[in-house]
Amino acid sequence: MQNRTHTCGELRLEDAGKQVQLSGWMENVREVGTSLAFVILRDFYGTTQLVIETEEQMAQIRALNKESTISVKGTVRERTSKNPNLPTGDIEVVPESIEVLGKCRYNELPFQVTRSKDADENLRLKYRYLDLRSPDVKKNIIMRCKVVAELRQAMMNHDFLEITTPILTASSPEGARDYLVPARKHPGQFYALPQAPQQFKQLLMTSGFDRYFQIAPCFRDEDARGDRSPGEFYQLDMEMAFASQEDVFEILEDVLPPIFAKYGTYNRASAAPFARIPYLEAMEKYGTDKPDLRIDLTCQDATELLKGIGFGPFEGEQTVIKAVPVSDMTCTRKQIDKLCADVEVVAGQKPYWFRMDEKGEIVGGIAKFIQPVKDQVVEALQLKPNTFVGLSAGPKGQAQKTAGVLIRQLGALCPNHMDKEQYAFCWIVDFPMYEIGEESGELEFCHNPFSMPNGGLDILKKAASGEVDPLSITAFQYDLVCNGVELSSGAVRNHDPEIMIEAFKLVRLGEEDVKAKFPAMYNAFCYGAPPHAGIAPGVDRMVMLLAGAETIREVIPFPMNKNAQDLMMGAPGYVEQKQLDELHICVVKDEKDE
């Protein structure tokens, strides 16, 4: 190996007496007197202690700043003061010569490398190359590499072919904003970076390929969240011909649990088959379509039970009331107040509560309003002494959302109601095909417009004639959820042009619109397409769960910040006028910026 015979994590007591050469970064120096110092040398594999015992070498070390790279030739010997916490803690190396390979020219580092996680995140991202030197940061990236390799091998073991699809493609309505790339040879026209390889993988199925996958880069111009990186992300994209929903489930239920059990922070993962929960049931029971099944709490409808008790927020014709009972909850009033405040911040609506104490009395929160209907409430909610009841109220969607946040916060607060150390998977199935758009107020596709509706062509024609409410139509769409995090969405695809036309008619798009927006896919389906289905679990989210990281940026080698900026490379940035001219682009200042 160049510049070394061993790595800094390799030497052991049996190597004592050997002549070795090590290379790495000078992590720390501890001087003891004028001619004795202990130097920690770090490389990718670990650390080794060097002992400096000559004035000449002391002068060399004193002339260097921390994080300089050096190469050391010397002799391994047994340490008198051993460190049982280090793999190399039984030995040290006494240098015979020290060569400087790369000098750090700054006396002060932007942060201490081994404690970079304590630094401001923007500072870490600006100096990401230093941040990645930290073993704690580096281990997530190493895990990511291993997980991707295992995913790739598992898919090939299931006879999937890895096929890459284009990065420069046509703009397509996928639900988020496209990143556009100007076409130099075609003034005024643009490529788009793919939000997902959706159309290409479906076209592969029509081309006669049976099983496709790739670790696919996807690009979406959307805001950052803790579990979503702006700009670029990767997914395990897969598609199967002549396949049903259950075929897709069977593959992922075989591929994912062993990887989660092997690499995860927790060594338990759901075994196949995962729970299947219809969307409407999930919303009613858990208040979310991303339930965390490690938590044993659910919500119940208490509208008829509690409407009319004289409590203002529970009144109103459209008001729905949800209750979350929590048995054996021993929390202080201060903890309950904090819980309610946290729920309000996340859900955007205030929750309410009362408690049945150990004597069976209704106390706290809105207890005075509950008291007149105590017996009915105790019977309906099956309350026992020492039970807390969290409540939400409002329009149905808002009441469900608040109840869902209550369940998550209560699960975190009550260890007896959350089996935390596991990966609990479930499938959310039977999503609505359509919804009323919040902005348009008109019928829109709820998820993927290319999904096959339950009931096929017949149900769509009945919806068009008014026999069936379009909002009641469900689709063969499914989400894979793990510990309350959506890992992916998938669907059985709508491969029949006639069904596709009818599906789009309901959202005011005719046959010519479909042909114009999706020409390749529509035409390909007209040449005889097989039934096909697929899914695309997010690699970044998967590794975030495995690592137990708080944000997705901790598992991406070079992530952007929350404002979609690469602080290290200075992107996005301005370009020269010559470049703009070549691309036939004129930058117009926004009046708001003037």
C-alpha positions as CSV (number, residue, x, y, z in Angstrom):
1,M,0.0,0.0,0.0
2,Q,1.3,3.4,-0.9
3,N,2.9,5.3,2.0
4,R,2.0,2.6,4.5
5,T,2.4,-1.1,5.5
6,H,-0.6,-1.1,7.8
7,T,-3.7,1.0,8.5
8,C,-4.2,3.0,11.7
9,G,-6.9,0.5,12.8
10,E,-4.9,-2.7,12.1
11,L,-2.0,-3.1,14.6
12,R,-2.4,-5.4,17.6
13,L,-0.3,-6.6,20.5
14,E,1.1,-9.5,18.4
15,D,2.6,-6.9,16.1
16,A,4.9,-5.6,18.8
17,G,8.5,-5.3,17.6
18,K,7.5,-4.9,13.9
19,Q,8.9,-2.1,11.7
20,V,5.8,-0.4,10.2
21,Q,4.8,2.6,8.1
22,L,1.6,4.4,8.9
23,S,0.0,7.4,7.2
24,G,-2.9,9.6,8.2
25,W,-4.2,12.8,9.7
26,M,-2.7,14.2,12.9
27,E,-5.8,14.3,15.1
28,N,-4.4,15.4,18.4
29,V,-1.1,16.1,20.2
30,R,-0.5,15.9,23.9
31,E,2.8,17.2,25.0
32,V,4.4,16.0,28.3
33,G,7.5,18.0,29.1
34,T,10.0,19.2,26.4
35,S,10.8,16.0,24.6
36,L,7.8,13.7,25.1
37,A,4.5,13.9,23.3
38,F,1.6,11.5,22.4
39,V,0.2,12.0,18.9
40,I,-3.1,10.4,17.7
41,L,-2.8,9.4,14.0
42,R,-6.2,8.8,12.2
43,D,-7.0,7.3,8.9
44,F,-10.2,5.8,7.3
45,Y,-9.8,2.6,9.4
46,G,-9.1,3.9,12.9
47,T,-6.5,5.6,15.1
48,T,-3.0,4.7,16.4
49,Q,-1.0,6.4,19.2
50,L,2.5,7.6,18.3
51,V,5.0,8.4,21.0
52,I,7.4,11.2,20.2
53,E,10.6,10.9,22.3
54,T,13.2,13.1,20.6
55,E,13.6,16.9,20.4
56,E,14.1,16.7,16.7
57,Q,10.7,15.0,16.2
58,M,9.1,17.3,18.8
59,A,10.2,20.2,16.6
60,Q,8.6,18.6,13.6
61,I,5.3,18.0,15.3
62,R,5.2,21.5,16.9
63,A,5.6,23.0,13.4
64,L,2.4,21.2,12.2
65,N,-1.2,22.1,12.8
66,K,-3.8,19.5,13.6
67,E,-5.3,17.7,10.6
68,S,-2.0,17.8,8.7
69,T,-1.3,14.5,6.9
70,I,1.9,12.7,7.8
71,S,3.7,9.4,7.1
72,V,5.5,7.7,10.0
73,K,8.1,4.9,9.9
74,G,8.7,3.3,13.3
75,T,8.5,0.3,15.7
76,V,5.4,-1.1,17.3
77,R,5.7,-1.6,21.1
78,E,3.3,-2.6,23.9
79,R,1.7,0.4,25.7
80,T,2.3,0.7,29.4
81,S,-1.0,2.5,29.8
82,K,-3.5,0.6,27.7
83,N,-6.8,1.9,26.3
84,P,-9.4,-1.0,26.3
85,N,-11.9,1.2,24.4
86,L,-9.7,1.2,21.3
87,P,-8.9,-1.7,19.0
88,T,-5.3,-0.5,18.9
89,G,-5.3,0.4,22.6
90,D,-2.7,-2.2,23.5
91,I,0.1,-0.8,21.3
92,E,1.8,2.4,20.2
93,V,4.3,3.2,17.5
94,V,7.7,4.9,18.2
95,P,8.6,6.9,15.0
96,E,12.0,6.7,13.5
97,S,11.1,9.2,10.8
98,I,8.2,11.6,10.1
99,E,7.4,12.8,6.6
100,V,4.8,15.6,6.0
101,L,2.5,14.7,3.2
102,G,0.0,17.5,3.3
103,K,0.3,20.4,5.7
104,C,-2.8,22.0,7.3
105,R,-2.2,25.7,6.8
106,Y,-4.8,27.0,9.3
107,N,-4.1,27.3,13.0
108,E,-7.8,27.3,13.8
109,L,-10.2,24.7,12.4
110,P,-13.9,25.7,11.8
111,F,-14.8,23.0,14.3
112,Q,-13.2,20.1,16.1
113,V,-13.3,17.2,13.6
114,T,-14.1,14.5,16.1
115,R,-17.0,16.5,17.5
116,S,-18.3,18.1,14.3
117,K,-21.9,17.1,15.0
118,D,-21.9,19.7,17.8
119,A,-21.1,22.4,15.2
120,D,-23.7,24.6,13.4
121,E,-25.1,22.6,10.5
122,N,-24.4,25.3,7.8
123,L,-20.8,25.4,9.0
124,R,-20.6,21.6,8.7
125,L,-22.0,21.7,5.2
126,K,-19.6,24.4,4.1
127,Y,-16.6,22.4,5.3
128,R,-18.2,19.0,4.5
129,Y,-14.8,17.5,3.7
130,L,-13.7,18.1,7.3
131,D,-17.1,17.0,8.7
132,L,-16.7,13.7,6.8
133,R,-13.3,13.0,8.5
134,S,-15.3,12.4,11.7
135,P,-15.7,8.7,12.3
136,D,-19.2,9.3,13.6
137,V,-20.2,11.1,10.4
138,K,-18.3,8.7,8.1
139,K,-20.0,5.6,9.5
140,N,-23.3,6.6,8.0
141,I,-21.8,6.9,4.6
142,I,-20.1,3.6,4.9
143,M,-23.4,2.0,6.0
144,R,-25.1,3.6,3.0
145,C,-22.6,2.0,0.6
146,K,-23.1,-1.4,2.2
147,V,-26.9,-1.1,2.2
148,V,-26.9,-0.1,-1.5
149,A,-24.7,-3.1,-2.4
150,E,-27.0,-5.5,-0.5
151,L,-30.1,-4.0,-2.1
152,R,-28.5,-4.4,-5.6
153,Q,-27.5,-8.0,-4.9
154,A,-30.9,-8.9,-3.4
155,M,-32.7,-7.5,-6.5
156,M,-30.4,-9.5,-8.8
157,N,-31.1,-12.6,-6.8
158,H,-34.7,-12.1,-7.6
159,D,-33.9,-11.9,-11.4
160,F,-34.2,-8.2,-11.8
161,L,-32.0,-6.5,-14.4
162,E,-30.3,-3.2,-13.5
163,I,-31.1,-0.8,-16.3
164,T,-30.2,2.9,-16.2
165,T,-32.7,5.4,-17.6
166,P,-32.1,9.0,-19.0
167,I,-31.2,12.0,-16.8
168,L,-32.1,14.5,-19.5
169,T,-35.7,14.0,-20.4
170,A,-39.0,15.8,-21.1
171,S,-40.9,17.8,-18.5
172,S,-43.8,15.9,-17.1
173,P,-46.4,16.6,-14.4
174,E,-45.2,14.4,-11.5
175,G,-46.5,16.5,-8.6
176,A,-43.4,18.6,-7.9
177,R,-41.5,21.3,-9.8
178,D,-39.1,20.2,-12.4
179,Y,-35.4,21.2,-12.6
180,L,-35.1,22.5,-16.2
181,V,-32.1,22.4,-18.4
182,P,-31.9,24.7,-21.4
183,A,-31.2,23.1,-24.8
184,R,-28.4,25.0,-26.5
185,K,-29.2,23.5,-29.9
186,H,-33.0,24.2,-29.6
187,P,-33.5,27.8,-28.5
188,G,-36.4,28.3,-26.1
189,Q,-36.7,24.6,-25.4
190,F,-35.8,22.7,-22.2
191,Y,-34.9,19.3,-21.0
192,A,-36.0,18.3,-17.5
193,L,-34.2,16.3,-14.9
194,P,-36.4,13.3,-14.0
195,Q,-38.5,13.5,-10.9
196,A,-38.6,9.7,-11.1
197,P,-38.0,7.2,-13.9
198,Q,-41.7,6.5,-13.9
199,Q,-42.5,6.6,-17.6
200,F,-39.2,5.0,-18.6
201,K,-39.7,2.0,-16.4
202,Q,-43.2,1.5,-17.6
203,L,-41.9,1.7,-21.2
204,L,-39.3,-1.0,-20.4
205,M,-42.2,-3.2,-19.4
206,T,-43.9,-2.6,-22.8
207,S,-40.6,-3.3,-24.4
208,G,-40.6,-6.9,-23.1
209,F,-38.3,-6.6,-20.1
210,D,-39.7,-8.6,-17.3
211,R,-38.1,-7.2,-14.1
212,Y,-36.3,-3.9,-13.9
213,F,-34.5,-2.0,-11.1
214,Q,-32.0,0.7,-10.6
215,I,-30.6,2.8,-7.7
216,A,-32.2,5.8,-9.5
217,P,-31.3,9.5,-9.0
218,C,-34.4,11.7,-8.9
219,F,-34.6,15.5,-9.0
220,R,-37.4,17.6,-7.5
221,D,-37.4,21.3,-6.9
222,E,-39.2,21.2,-3.5
223,D,-38.6,22.4,0.0
224,A,-36.5,20.4,2.5
225,R,-37.9,18.5,5.5
226,G,-36.2,16.3,8.1
227,D,-36.9,13.2,6.0
228,R,-36.5,14.8,2.5
229,S,-33.5,16.4,0.9
230,P,-34.1,19.2,-1.6
231,G,-32.9,18.8,-5.1
232,E,-31.6,15.3,-5.5
233,F,-32.4,11.9,-3.9
234,Y,-32.0,8.2,-4.7
235,Q,-34.6,5.4,-4.7
236,L,-34.6,1.7,-5.3
237,D,-36.7,1.9,-8.4
238,M,-38.4,-1.4,-9.5
239,E,-41.0,-2.6,-11.9
240,M,-42.4,-6.0,-12.8
241,A,-44.4,-7.2,-15.8
242,F,-47.4,-9.5,-15.6
243,A,-47.5,-8.6,-11.9
244,S,-50.0,-7.8,-9.2
245,Q,-49.9,-5.8,-6.0
246,E,-49.1,-8.9,-4.0
247,D,-46.2,-9.8,-6.3
248,V,-44.6,-6.4,-5.5
249,F,-45.3,-6.9,-1.8
250,E,-43.7,-10.3,-1.8
251,I,-40.4,-9.0,-3.3
252,L,-40.0,-6.2,-0.8
253,E,-41.1,-8.3,2.1
254,D,-38.2,-10.6,1.2
255,V,-35.6,-8.0,0.4
256,L,-36.0,-5.4,3.2
257,P,-36.3,-7.2,6.6
258,P,-32.9,-8.9,6.5
259,I,-31.2,-5.6,5.6
260,F,-32.9,-3.8,8.4
261,A,-32.1,-6.5,10.9
262,K,-28.5,-6.6,9.8
263,Y,-27.7,-2.9,9.5
264,G,-30.3,-1.2,11.7
265,T,-29.9,0.5,15.0
266,Y,-32.5,-2.1,16.1
267,N,-32.0,-5.7,15.2
268,R,-35.7,-6.6,14.9
269,A,-37.7,-6.0,11.7
270,S,-41.3,-7.1,10.8
271,A,-41.5,-10.5,9.2
272,A,-43.6,-11.1,6.1
273,P,-46.4,-10.6,5.5
274,F,-46.5,-7.0,6.6
275,A,-49.7,-5.6,7.9
276,R,-52.0,-4.3,5.2
277,I,-54.1,-1.3,6.2
278,P,-56.6,0.4,3.9
279,Y,-56.1,4.2,3.7
280,L,-59.5,5.1,5.2
281,E,-59.0,2.7,8.1
282,A,-55.5,4.2,8.7
283,M,-56.9,7.7,8.9
284,E,-59.7,6.7,11.2
285,K,-57.6,4.5,13.5
286,Y,-54.2,6.2,13.5
287,G,-55.0,9.7,12.2
288,T,-52.4,9.4,9.5
289,D,-51.5,7.4,6.4
290,K,-48.0,6.9,7.9
291,P,-48.8,5.0,11.2
292,D,-45.9,4.1,13.6
293,L,-47.0,0.5,14.5
294,R,-44.4,0.5,17.3
295,I,-47.0,2.5,19.2
296,D,-50.0,0.5,20.5
297,L,-52.3,3.6,20.7
298,T,-55.2,4.3,18.4
299,C,-57.9,6.9,18.1
300,Q,-61.7,6.5,18.3
301,D,-64.5,8.5,16.9
302,A,-66.2,10.3,19.8
303,T,-68.3,12.8,17.8
304,E,-71.7,11.5,18.8
305,L,-70.5,10.9,22.4
306,L,-69.2,14.4,23.1
307,K,-70.9,16.7,20.7
308,G,-73.5,18.8,22.7
309,I,-71.7,18.7,26.1
310,G,-71.5,22.5,26.0
311,F,-67.8,22.7,25.1
312,G,-67.4,25.3,22.3
313,P,-64.7,23.6,20.2
314,F,-66.8,20.4,20.1
315,E,-69.8,22.2,18.5
316,G,-70.4,22.8,14.8
317,E,-72.2,20.8,12.1
318,Q,-69.0,19.7,10.4
319,T,-67.0,19.1,13.6
320,V,-65.5,15.6,14.2
321,I,-64.2,14.6,17.6
322,K,-61.4,12.0,18.0
323,A,-60.3,10.4,21.3
324,V,-57.0,8.8,22.2
325,P,-57.2,6.8,25.4
326,V,-53.9,6.0,27.1
327,S,-53.9,3.5,30.0
328,D,-51.4,3.5,32.9
329,M,-50.1,7.0,32.0
330,T,-48.2,8.6,34.9
331,C,-47.4,12.1,33.8
332,T,-47.2,15.4,35.6
333,R,-49.3,18.4,34.7
334,K,-46.2,20.1,33.4
335,Q,-45.6,17.1,31.0
336,I,-49.2,17.2,29.8
337,D,-49.0,21.0,29.2
338,K,-45.8,20.5,27.1
339,L,-47.4,17.6,25.2
340,C,-50.4,19.8,24.3
341,A,-48.1,22.7,23.2
342,D,-46.0,20.4,21.1
343,V,-49.0,18.8,19.4
344,E,-50.4,22.3,18.6
345,V,-47.1,23.3,17.0
346,V,-47.0,20.2,14.7
347,A,-50.7,19.9,14.0
348,G,-51.6,23.5,13.9
349,Q,-54.6,22.9,16.2
350,K,-54.9,22.7,20.0
351,P,-55.7,19.3,21.5
352,Y,-57.8,18.8,24.7
353,W,-57.7,16.3,27.5
354,F,-59.1,14.8,30.7
355,R,-58.0,12.0,33.0
356,M,-59.6,9.3,35.0
357,D,-57.6,9.1,38.2
358,E,-56.8,6.1,40.3
359,K,-60.1,6.5,42.2
360,G,-62.1,6.5,39.0
361,E,-62.9,10.2,39.0
362,I,-62.8,12.4,35.9
363,V,-60.2,15.2,36.5
364,G,-58.1,17.8,34.7
365,G,-58.4,19.6,31.3
366,I,-62.0,19.7,30.2
367,A,-63.2,17.3,33.0
368,K,-66.1,19.6,34.0
369,F,-67.7,19.2,30.6
370,I,-67.2,15.4,30.6
371,Q,-68.6,15.0,34.1
372,P,-72.3,15.0,33.1
373,V,-71.7,12.2,30.5
374,K,-69.1,10.4,32.6
375,D,-70.8,7.0,32.5
376,Q,-71.4,7.0,28.8
377,V,-67.8,8.1,28.2
378,V,-66.3,5.4,30.5
379,E,-68.4,2.7,28.8
380,A,-67.8,3.9,25.2
381,L,-64.0,4.4,25.6
382,Q,-63.7,1.4,28.0
383,L,-61.8,3.6,30.5
384,K,-60.1,2.2,33.5
385,P,-58.6,4.1,36.5
386,N,-55.3,6.0,35.7
387,T,-56.2,6.6,32.1
388,F,-55.4,9.8,30.1
389,V,-57.6,10.7,27.2
390,G,-56.3,13.1,24.5
391,L,-59.0,14.8,22.3
392,S,-59.0,16.6,18.9
393,A,-61.8,18.4,17.2
394,G,-62.5,20.2,13.9
395,P,-63.2,19.3,10.3
396,K,-62.6,15.6,9.7
397,G,-59.2,15.9,8.1
398,Q,-57.9,18.3,10.8
399,A,-59.3,16.2,13.7
400,Q,-57.6,13.1,12.3
401,K,-54.3,14.9,11.8
402,T,-54.3,16.3,15.3
403,A,-55.2,12.8,16.7
404,G,-52.4,11.3,14.7
405,V,-49.9,13.8,16.1
406,L,-51.3,13.1,19.6
407,I,-50.6,9.4,19.1
408,R,-47.0,10.0,18.0
409,Q,-46.3,12.4,20.9
410,L,-47.9,10.1,23.5
411,G,-46.0,7.1,22.2
412,A,-42.7,9.0,22.7
413,L,-43.9,10.1,26.2
414,C,-45.1,6.7,27.4
415,P,-42.4,3.9,27.0
416,N,-45.0,1.3,28.1
417,H,-47.0,2.1,24.9
418,M,-44.1,2.1,22.4
419,D,-41.9,-0.9,21.6
420,K,-39.2,1.4,20.2
421,E,-36.4,-1.0,19.4
422,Q,-37.7,-2.5,16.2
423,Y,-38.6,-1.7,12.6
424,A,-42.3,-2.0,12.2
425,F,-43.4,-2.2,8.5
426,C,-46.9,-1.9,7.1
427,W,-48.6,-1.4,3.7
428,I,-51.2,1.3,3.3
429,V,-53.5,0.2,0.5
430,D,-56.6,1.3,-1.4
431,F,-55.8,5.0,-1.7
432,P,-58.4,7.2,-3.1
433,M,-58.0,7.6,-6.9
434,Y,-59.3,11.2,-6.8
435,E,-59.5,14.1,-4.3
436,I,-60.7,17.7,-4.3
437,G,-57.7,20.0,-4.8
438,E,-57.1,22.5,-2.0
439,E,-56.3,25.3,-4.4
440,S,-58.5,24.5,-7.4
441,G,-61.5,23.2,-5.5
442,E,-62.0,20.7,-8.4
443,L,-61.5,17.0,-8.8
444,E,-57.8,16.0,-9.1
445,F,-55.7,12.8,-9.0
446,C,-54.9,12.0,-5.5
447,H,-51.6,10.2,-6.1
448,N,-50.2,8.7,-9.3
449,P,-52.4,9.4,-12.4
450,F,-51.0,6.2,-14.0
451,S,-52.6,3.9,-11.3
452,M,-55.2,1.2,-12.1
453,P,-58.6,2.0,-10.5
454,N,-60.3,-0.7,-8.5
455,G,-63.2,-1.6,-10.8
456,G,-61.4,-0.7,-14.0
457,L,-63.2,0.8,-16.9
458,D,-66.6,0.0,-15.6
459,I,-66.2,2.1,-12.4
460,L,-64.9,5.1,-14.3
461,K,-67.8,5.1,-16.7
462,K,-70.2,4.9,-13.8
463,A,-68.4,7.9,-12.3
464,A,-68.6,9.8,-15.6
465,S,-72.4,9.2,-15.8
466,G,-73.0,10.2,-12.1
467,E,-73.9,6.7,-10.9
468,V,-70.7,6.6,-8.7
469,D,-69.1,9.4,-6.7
470,P,-65.5,9.7,-8.1
471,L,-64.2,10.4,-4.6
472,S,-65.3,6.8,-3.6
473,I,-63.1,5.2,-6.3
474,T,-60.0,3.6,-4.9
475,A,-56.9,2.6,-6.8
476,F,-54.3,-0.1,-6.7
477,Q,-51.9,2.3,-5.0
478,Y,-49.9,1.5,-1.9
479,D,-47.4,3.1,0.4
480,L,-44.7,1.2,2.4
481,V,-44.4,2.7,5.8
482,C,-41.7,2.0,8.5
483,N,-41.8,3.5,12.0
484,G,-44.1,6.3,10.9
485,V,-41.9,7.2,7.9
486,E,-43.1,6.7,4.3
487,L,-40.4,4.7,2.5
488,S,-42.1,4.7,-0.9
489,S,-45.2,4.8,-3.0
490,G,-46.1,2.3,-5.7
491,A,-49.0,1.1,-7.8
492,V,-50.4,-1.4,-10.2
493,R,-50.2,0.7,-13.4
494,N,-53.0,1.6,-15.7
495,H,-51.7,-0.1,-18.9
496,D,-54.9,0.1,-20.9
497,P,-55.2,3.3,-23.1
498,E,-59.0,3.2,-22.9
499,I,-59.0,3.1,-19.1
500,M,-56.4,5.9,-19.1
501,I,-58.5,8.1,-21.3
502,E,-61.5,7.6,-19.0
503,A,-59.5,8.3,-15.9
504,F,-58.2,11.6,-17.2
505,K,-61.6,12.7,-18.5
506,L,-62.8,12.9,-14.9
507,V,-60.1,15.6,-14.2
508,R,-61.1,17.5,-17.3
509,L,-58.4,16.2,-19.6
510,G,-59.4,14.7,-23.0
511,E,-57.8,12.1,-25.2
512,E,-55.8,14.7,-27.1
513,D,-54.5,16.1,-23.8
514,V,-53.3,12.7,-22.7
515,K,-51.6,12.1,-26.1
516,A,-49.9,15.4,-25.9
517,K,-48.7,15.1,-22.3
518,F,-47.6,11.4,-22.4
519,P,-47.1,10.6,-26.1
520,A,-44.5,7.9,-25.7
521,M,-46.4,6.0,-23.0
522,Y,-49.8,6.3,-24.6
523,N,-48.5,5.2,-28.0
524,A,-46.6,2.3,-26.4
525,F,-49.7,1.0,-24.6
526,C,-51.5,1.0,-28.0
527,Y,-49.0,-1.6,-29.2
528,G,-50.1,-4.1,-26.5
529,A,-48.7,-3.6,-23.0
530,P,-48.6,-6.2,-20.2
531,P,-50.1,-5.6,-16.8
532,H,-47.3,-4.3,-14.6
533,A,-46.7,-2.9,-11.1
534,G,-43.8,-1.3,-9.2
535,I,-42.6,0.7,-6.3
536,A,-39.5,2.8,-5.4
537,P,-38.4,2.8,-1.7
538,G,-36.2,5.9,-0.9
539,V,-32.6,4.9,-0.3
540,D,-31.9,8.1,1.7
541,R,-34.9,7.6,4.0
542,M,-34.0,3.9,4.4
543,V,-30.5,4.6,5.5
544,M,-31.7,7.4,7.8
545,L,-33.9,4.9,9.6
546,L,-31.2,2.3,9.8
547,A,-28.7,4.8,11.2
548,G,-31.2,6.3,13.6
549,A,-30.2,9.8,12.2
550,E,-32.3,12.8,13.1
551,T,-32.2,14.2,9.5
552,I,-31.7,12.8,6.1
553,R,-28.7,15.1,5.5
554,E,-26.7,12.9,8.0
555,V,-26.7,10.0,5.5
556,I,-26.0,11.9,2.3
557,P,-22.3,12.5,1.4
558,F,-22.7,16.0,0.1
559,P,-26.2,17.3,1.0
560,M,-27.7,20.7,0.3
561,N,-28.9,22.8,3.2
562,K,-32.6,23.5,3.9
563,N,-32.6,26.3,1.3
564,A,-31.4,24.0,-1.4
565,Q,-27.8,25.5,-1.4
566,D,-24.5,23.6,-1.7
567,L,-22.5,25.8,0.7
568,M,-19.3,23.9,0.0
569,M,-19.4,24.4,-3.8
570,G,-21.3,27.6,-3.9
571,A,-24.3,26.4,-5.8
572,P,-26.5,27.7,-7.1
573,G,-24.4,30.5,-8.4
574,Y,-24.2,33.1,-11.1
575,V,-22.7,32.3,-14.6
576,E,-21.1,34.5,-17.2
577,Q,-23.2,36.4,-19.7
578,K,-21.5,34.4,-22.5
579,Q,-22.9,31.2,-21.1
580,L,-26.4,32.7,-21.0
581,D,-26.1,33.9,-24.6
582,E,-25.1,30.5,-25.8
583,L,-28.3,29.1,-24.2
584,H,-30.5,31.9,-25.5
585,I,-31.4,32.9,-21.9
586,C,-32.1,36.3,-20.6
587,V,-32.1,36.8,-16.8
588,V,-34.9,39.2,-15.8
589,K,-34.8,40.8,-12.3
590,D,-37.8,40.2,-10.2
591,E,-39.4,43.6,-9.3
592,K,-39.5,42.5,-5.7
593,D,-35.7,42.3,-5.6
594,E,-35.2,45.8,-6.8
